[in-house]
């Protein structure tokens, strides 16, 4: 009996070793680079370029009216202005339904969807603030330098939905009833494989058939989402990024705390590394994509962070990112943790800093 028990335990351990990596992979993403290659200061995103490198070329024109993003595994219609102008949010969802039932040319696919805000945001390239100009050279046509509808509703006001600016790089929200944004359908490319780079947004409530809350496109979040390391750090089990538990930009030894200009934010992180803060010397100012990865689109005000997160002193305010606004270099990217909006502001303004590092 003891021999049988030992054999059973060994078999169970072997199965865990085989199966666990597979399950872990389904709940982990590797965030891609933002695209910024120009450095405006030591330690910024153009200098560090954190994340998965983009394939070259990034997009492949399929020759059938679609283009595949080889980084994300998403397929978009080549024509980014199929509606011939701006539409309401519901009209955008209705157009997707028309594609899938064959009432409009669907290019051989019946699984089109209005992209989630994470899927739409993945098209931004921070090296080129006017994403439309860049995208129109990557195989797409008719990309407009204006806002595009996502299928993700704004949690604080369900009559609004998130939009992504292909002309200014902003991620904001707009009233669903107005014809204020364009429509660009997406689906998962046939045979798409590799490590996923786009996660679900966190939205689970559906406000209309085919919206983000109904489809929940992207990699599902692991449970638990975060691991409190009890050493002043927190690991995000979705991205494997490690964050400081205290998000208030505290005074640390010779590193002055409090709100800071963009350059002071970079200097603060450098100071933390000099002092081997919390046992590490490779902290960095997060890029836009990294800071945005913490956002839960099911939450807003006072904070748009996942429920039950272990962080302390998170401010319902703007935080700096390491990205410079290509259109106007004196501006840098910021994320409002109260709502999840992504914007840009003058680097001389004083905002909060939340250091991050690549985890294990």
N, C-alpha and C positions, 0 to 999 in steps of 0.2 A: 504493500500500500504506500509506504514511504517513497519507494522508487517511482511509482505511478504519479504521486503528488509532485515529485521533483521534475518528472518529465512534463507534467501539465503546466507547472510554473514556467519552465523553460520555454515551452511552446507559446505561452501567453506573452512572455517578454519578447520573443521573436516577432510575434504578430504586432505588438505595439511598436517595435522598432521599424517594421516595414510600413505600417499603416499611418503612424503619426506624422511623418513628413508630408504625406499626401494631404492629410487634413489640414496641416499647418499652412501648406501652400495655398489652399483655397481661401484662407483668411488673412493673407499677407500680400501687400503690394509694395513694389519698389517705385517710389515717386520718380518721375522723369525730370531731367533738367528743365529749366524754364526757357532756355534758348539764348539767354544773355551771354555774350562772349566778350563784350567790351567791359573793361574794368575802370571804374571811376575812383576807386579808393581801395587800399589794401584790405582784404578780408570781405569784400563785397561779393555779390553773386557772380559777376563776370570774372572775378579772381578765383573763386573756389569752384564754381560750377557743380554744385552738389546734385546728385541724382543720376538716374540712368541716362547714358548718352543716347542721342537720337540716331536712328539709322540714316544712312545716306544712299539714295534719296529717302526722305521721310515719307513722301506720298507716291503712290503708284496709280496712274490713270489706267483704268481697266478697259478703256475703249468701248464701253457700252453705256456711257452716261453716268458712271460712278467712279469714285476715287477712293482708294484704300489708304488709311493712315497706318503705316507699318509700325509705328511706335505703340499705338493703342489697340490695334486690331479692329478699329471701327471703320465702317464704310459709309461714305457720304454721297449724296447725289452730286455730280459734277456741277450742276447748276445750283448755285446758292441763292437764287432768287426765283424759284419756281412759281411763286404766287404773283410775280410781276409787280410787287410793291409791298407795303406794310400791311399787316393783318392784325386782328385781335388774337388773344391767347386761344380762345375757343375755336376760332377759324383755323388756327394752326393745327390744333388737334383734329379738327374735321378733315383737313387736307391729308393728314397722315392716314386717317381711316379710309379716305377715298383712294389713296395709293394702295393700301393693303387689300381692298376689295376689287381692284382693277379698274375703277372708274377713271383713274388717271394712270398715265404710263408709270409702271412701277419697276422697270428694268429687271424683271424676272424675280423680284423679291416681294414677299407679303409680310415681312416682319419689320417694316419701317416703324420708327417711333420719333416723337419729338424728343430731342436730347435732354438729358438731365443737365443741371447747371454744371456739374463736374465734367460731363462729356463735352459740353460746349466750351467750358473754360480751358480744356486741354488743347484747343486749337490756337490759343494765344501764344505769341512768341515775344518775350520781353525785350529781345534785341530789336524788334520791329514793332513799335507801339501801335502803328496802324496795321493791324493784322490783315485787313482786307487786301492791302497792296501786296503783302507777302504771300497770302494764300492764293491770290489770283495768278501767281507765278509758280504754284505748286501742283497745278493740274485742275484746280477748281476754276469756275468762271462765275462772274456776276456777284462775287462777294461784296456786300455793301459796307461802307465804313460807318455803320450805324449799329443800333442794338438788334440782337436776335433773341427770340423767345426761347426759354428753356421750359421743360415740363414740370419744374420744381416751383411750388407755391411758396410765398413768403410766410413763414410761420406766425409772425406777429399780426399779419393782416392777410387772410386767405384770399381776399379779392385782388391781391397783387401776386405777381409771379416774378421770379428772377430772370434778368436779362443780362447778356454779355455784350459788351461793346467791341465790335470789330474795327472801330475807328479810334477808340481811345483806351482800350484795354481794361475798362472798368467792369466790375461785376456789381450790379445794383438790382433794383426791383421796380416794376411799373404796374399800373392799373390794367387788369386783364381786359377791361371793356373797350380800351382805346386801341386804335390801329397805330401803335407806336413802335412796332418791331417787326423784323423780317422772320421768315420761316426757312429752316434748313433741316430736312429729315436725315436720320442716321439709322444704321442697323449694324449688327455685329457681322464682320466679314466672314464668309464661308471658310472654314478651316483655320480660323484665327487661333493661334496658340502662343505659348510663351508665358512669361511671368506677367500677370496683370498689373496695370499701372493706374487704373481708375477704380475708385471705390464707390460704393453706394453713398448717397448724400445723407442718409439718416432719416429721410422723410418716409413715413409709413402710412400716413393718412392720405387717402385719395379724394381729390376734389372734383375729378372728372374722369371718365373712362380714358385709359391710355396715358394718364399723367404719371409723374415720378412716383407718387405714393402707391399707384397700382402696379407699375412694372418693376420698380426698385432695381434698375439696371446698375451693374457694377459688382465688384467684389463685396461680399457680405462682411460685416464687421465681426471680429472675433469676440468671444465672451470668456473672460472679461476683456473689455477694450484696452484697459490700462493696467499696468503693474506698478504699484508703489514700491520702490526699491528700499525704502526706509533709510536711505542715506542722503536724502535731499534731492533725489532724482525720480522721475517717472518715465517708464518706457511705454510707448504707444505700440500695442501688439499688432495693430493694423499695418503700420509703416515701419516698425522697428526703430523709429527715431526716439532718442532720449532727450527729455526736457528737464529743466530745473523745476522742482516742485513749486517753488515760490516764484510767482509770475509778476511780482511787484517792482522789479528792478531794485533789489535791496542793496544797502551798503554792505560791501564785502571787503574787509580788511582795508587796503589802500584804494579800493575801487569805489568811488562815490556813487551812491544810489540816487534814485529819483528820476524824473523825466529828463530826456536828453535830446539834443539835436541828432541828426543822422550820423554825423561824424563822431559825436560823443558816444553814440550807441556802439559803433564799431570799436572805438577806443575802450569802452567798458568791457566788451567781450575779450579784447586783447589783454586787458588787465586781469580778467578772470583766469585766462590761460596761463599768464605769468605766475599766478598764485596757485596753479593746479587746483582750481575750484572743484570741490566735491570729489577730488581724486582724478580729475581729467584736465588735459591741457589742449583739447581740440574742440572747444565750444565755438559756435559761430552764430552770427545774426541770421535767422532763418530767411530763406527766400520766400517769395509770395506763395508758391505752391506748397511749401512745407507748413507755413503758418495757416494757410487755408485748409490743410488736411485735418486740422483739429475741429473744424466747424461742423456742427450738427444742424442740418437744414430743417429739422423738426423743432428747433429751439430758436428763440430770439428774445431779448430783453427780459431779464437783465444780462443774460449771457447766452451765446449761441454755442455752448460746449455740451458734449454728451452728458446725459444725466448720470450721476454717481461718479463723476471724474474726481480724482484725488488731489487735484491742484489746489493751492491756496493763494489768496490775495490776487486773484485774477481781476483785472480792471475792466469795467464796461466802457472801454475807451479804445482809441486807436493805438496800434503797436507798429513799430518800424519793421520793414523787411529789408533785405540786402539788395533789392532791385532798384536801379535808377530808371526813371521815366525817359525813354529814348527820345520822345518828342521834345522834351524840355529838361535838360540835364540837371538843373537846380532842384528838380522834384524827385522823390523816391516813393516806392510803393508802400502802402499802409493797409492794414486790415483792422476793421472795427469788430472787436470780439463781442460786442453787444448784439450785433445783427449778422455778421459774416460778410458784409460788403467789402469789396476791394477797391481802393481808390489810390490817388497819388497826392502828395502835398509837398510844400517847400521843405528842403532839408534843414532849414534853420529853425523850424518849429520844434517844440519839445514834446516828445511822446514816450511811451513805455518801451521797454526792451525785454524780450523773452528768449534767452539763449537756448540753442539746440545743438545736438551732436549726433553723428551717425552711431546707432546702437550696434549691438552684436547680432 
